[in-house]
Amino acid sequence: MTQKFFNIHYTFIIILSYFFIPTLAVSQVISVDKISNIGSPINTMSDDFSPSLTADEKIIVFNSKRENSRYQDLYISYFNNDGWSNPEPLTALNSLYNDETPYITLDGAFIFFSSDRDGSYEMPANSYGQIKVSYDLYVSKNVNGKWANPIKIPGTVNGVHHERSPSLSMDSNTLYYTTWPFGDISKAKIMSAKYVNGEFINSTPMPSPINMNTQDIGLIPSLDGKGFYFSSSRPGGYGGWDLYYINYQNGKFGKTVNLGPEINSEYNETHLSIINESLYFCSNRQNGYGLYDIYSSNITKDDLALNFFVRDKKTQKPSSVQMHISTRIKESEDKSVTYEIKKQTDTNGEAIVEYQPQAKKLDVFISEDGYLPLFKSIDIPETKGETQLLELVPIEKEASFEIHAIHFDFESSRIKPESFPYLNALVEYLRKNPTLRFEIIGHTDLHGSHKFNNKLSMRRAQAVTNYLVARGLDGNRFIVRGAGKTKPLIPKLGAGYDEKNRRTEFKLLNK
C-alpha cells in the first residue's frame, strides 16, 4: 500500500463514518445490566485484550497470545446465530513480534494497531550490543474483503517512546493514542494528533484532568461526541486501572467521573468499547478464563428523569416555584460527591428533572414566601415512574414540616456532615422569617426500647436546636421534644420503613 493510496482512501473513511455512527447517545455515566465474561471461544487461559467492534457488532478484533505463540497477535471473530465464531489470526497484519491494541473503524474499513515489528523505531545499541525496539502505530485497509499490508501511520506520531491504543474521533480528524517511555508504563499518558494533508501531526498531550500522571491510557471518544472514556490508576478508584468518563463540550472539560462499581472492580478494567446498546472492556478480575479476559454488558435504557408537580396543600392550586435539588453519588469506596441543581416549575406546577444513573436518592428543598419550607427525600428506585407530588404548607398555627435528610451517627446525637446543607438552608429560611417559632421533635425508628428511643430522640432534637442557635438564631424561638418511636409514619420495621420513621419534625408554635 503506497502513501498516495492511503491518503486517497482515508478521505473515504471520513465520509463513511458519519453514516455508521450508532444512534445511542451515551451520557457521562452509564447504567448496565450484569457484567458477563464474553466466554469461549474469545477468551482463553492467556491474555485476551483490547476489544474493538464495528457499528453493527458483527465483527470484533482483539489481541491475544495463544497457540503457543511467544508474542501477542491480532485476532478477528464474527458474530452469527451461534454466537462468536472461532477467532482467526489476522495473518495479513500480524508480524513475527508483538501486534496489539487494535482499533477497527465503525464501518470496518480500517484497523489501527500497535506493533514492535521490524521497522519500528529502534534505539541505539547498549553496551552489550542489544537494540531495543519501541512500539509504533500501524494501519491497514480492508480492500475487497482482504486486509492490505499495514503501513506506519503517516505523520509524526511515532517516535522513540511506545505508542499504543489508537482510536479516532467521530469525524476521523483526530487520532488518540497512549504513549510512555520504553519500559516505564508508570509515565503513560494520552495524546492527540490532527489529520492534516494526509498525515497525523501536532501530537499533543491531552490536558488535565485526563492526564494526571497516573498511568492514563486507552482513550476513546463517546459516541455522542460529547466526551471521552479512558482508563486510569488515579487515586480514589476501586482497584488498579478503572474506567472513567469526562464530558467535553464547547471546548471545555467537565468533571472526571468513575463509571462506578457496576463496571469497575478491585482489579483492572481497561480499553472500553461502546457500540449501540452494548459495552465491551477487558479485565483481570477473578474467576476469568485466564489473565485478562474480555467482558460485556447491555446498557440499560432507563428514562433517567422524574416528573414533579408542586401545589398549595390548602387550596390545591399549582405553584410555580424554584426547587433546590441535590444528590450524593458514590464515586469510590471512600469518596462521595454531592451534585446540586435548581429547577423552576412552570405555571402548571410541573417540572421534569433528569438525573445520573448512579443516583439513588434526590433531596428537594423549596423555600417560598408564605409557606413553611419543604424538605423531601425521594427514593428513585421506589418511586420511579410516579409523578412526585410536593405540597407546600401555608404558614398557619400548628402547621408542621419534616426533614428526613438530617442524619446522625448510629445510636448517637452527633449530626453527620452530609446533613449540613439542609440545616444551613433551614437557617437561611428562619433568618428570613424571624417571627416564626417552632417545636422541634425528634422521631426514631421502631428498633430498641421506648426508654432508649425517648432519650435518643430528645438528644437529637436538642442537637438540631444547638446547630441552629450556633448559627446566630435566637434559642427562645425553639422548644425541644423527643417522641421516640411513639409516632411512626409507617408502623413497620426494616429497610425502607426505618428511614421514613427516622425524622426531625418542626411544628409551628405561632404565626
C-alpha positions, 0 to 999 in steps of 0.5 A, a space after each residue: 500500500 503506497 502513501 498516495 493510496 492511503 491518503 486517497 482512501 482515508 478521505 473515504 473513511 471520513 465520509 463513511 463514518 458519519 453514516 455508521 455512527 450508532 444512534 445511542 447517545 451515551 451520557 457521562 455515566 452509564 447504567 448496565 445490566 450484569 457484567 458477563 465474561 464474553 466466554 469461549 471461544 474469545 477468551 482463553 487461559 492467556 491474555 485476551 485484550 483490547 476489544 474493538 467492534 464495528 457499528 453493527 457488532 458483527 465483527 470484533 478484533 482483539 489481541 491475544 497470545 495463544 497457540 503457543 505463540 511467544 508474542 501477542 497477535 491480532 485476532 478477528 471473530 464474527 458474530 452469527 446465530 451461534 454466537 462468536 465464531 472461532 477467532 482467526 489470526 489476522 495473518 495479513 497484519 500480524 508480524 513475527 513480534 508483538 501486534 496489539 491494541 487494535 482499533 477497527 473503524 465503525 464501518 470496518 474499513 480500517 484497523 489501527 494497531 500497535 506493533 514492535 515489528 521490524 521497522 519500528 523505531 529502534 534505539 541505539 545499541 547498549 553496551 552489550 550490543 542489544 537494540 531495543 525496539 519501541 512500539 509504533 502505530 500501524 494501519 491497514 485497509 480492508 480492500 475487497 474483503 482482504 486486509 492490505 499490508 499495514 503501513 506506519 501511520 503517516 505523520 509524526 506520531 511515532 517516535 522513540 517512546 511506545 505508542 499504543 491504543 489508537 482510536 479516532 474521533 467521530 469525524 476521523 480528524 483526530 487520532 488518540 493514542 497512549 504513549 510512555 517511555 520504553 519500559 516505564 508504563 508508570 509515565 503513560 499518558 494520552 495524546 492527540 494528533 490532527 489529520 492534516 494533508 494526509 498525515 497525523 501531526 501536532 501530537 499533543 498531550 491531552 490536558 488535565 484532568 485526563 492526564 494526571 500522571 497516573 498511568 492514563 491510557 486507552 482513550 476513546 471518544 463517546 459516541 455522542 461526541 460529547 466526551 471521552 472514556 479512558 482508563 486510569 490508576 488515579 487515586 480514589 478508584 476501586 482497584 488498579 486501572 478503572 474506567 472513567 468518563 469526562 464530558 467535553 463540550 464547547 471546548 471545555 472539560 467537565 468533571 472526571 467521573 468513575 463509571 462506578 462499581 457496576 463496571 469497575 472492580 478491585 482489579 483492572 478494567 481497561 480499553 472500553 468499547 461502546 457500540 449501540 446498546 452494548 459495552 465491551 472492556 477487558 479485565 483481570 478480575 477473578 474467576 476469568 478464563 485466564 489473565 485478562 479476559 474480555 467482558 460485556 454488558 447491555 446498557 440499560 435504557 432507563 428514562 433517567 428523569 422524574 416528573 414533579 408537580 408542586 401545589 398549595 396543600 390548602 387550596 390545591 392550586 399549582 405553584 410555580 416555584 424554584 426547587 433546590 435539588 441535590 444528590 450524593 453519588 458514590 464515586 469510590 469506596 471512600 469518596 462521595 460527591 454531592 451534585 446540586 441543581 435548581 429547577 423552576 416549575 412552570 405555571 402548571 406546577 410541573 417540572 421534569 428533572 433528569 438525573 445520573 444513573 448512579 443516583 439513588 436518592 434526590 433531596 428537594 428543598 423549596 423555600 417560598 414566601 408564605 409557606 413553611 419550607 419543604 424538605 423531601 427525600 425521594 427514593 428513585 428506585 421506589 418511586 420511579 415512574 410516579 409523578 412526585 407530588 410536593 405540597 407546600 404548607 401555608 404558614 398557619 398555627 400548628 402547621 408542621 414540616 419534616 426533614 428526613 435528610 438530617 442524619 446522625 451517627 448510629 445510636 448517637 446525637 452527633 449530626 453527620 456532615 452530609 446533613 449540613 446543607 439542609 440545616 444551613 438552608 433551614 437557617 437561611 429560611 428562619 433568618 428570613 422569617 424571624 417571627 416564626 417559632 417552632 417545636 422541634 421533635 425528634 422521631 426514631 425508628 421502631 428498633 430498641 426500647 421506648 426508654 432508649 428511643 425517648 432519650 435518643 430522640 430528645 438528644 437529637 432534637 436538642 442537637 438540631 436546636 444547638 446547630 441552629 442557635 450556633 448559627 446566630 438564631 435566637 434559642 427562645 424561638 425553639 422548644 425541644 421534644 423527643 417522641 421516640 418511636 411513639 409516632 411512626 409514619 409507617 408502623 413497620 420495621 426494616 429497610 425502607 420503613 426505618 428511614 421514613 420513621 427516622 425524622 426531625 419534625 418542626 411544628 409551628 408554635 405561632 404565626 
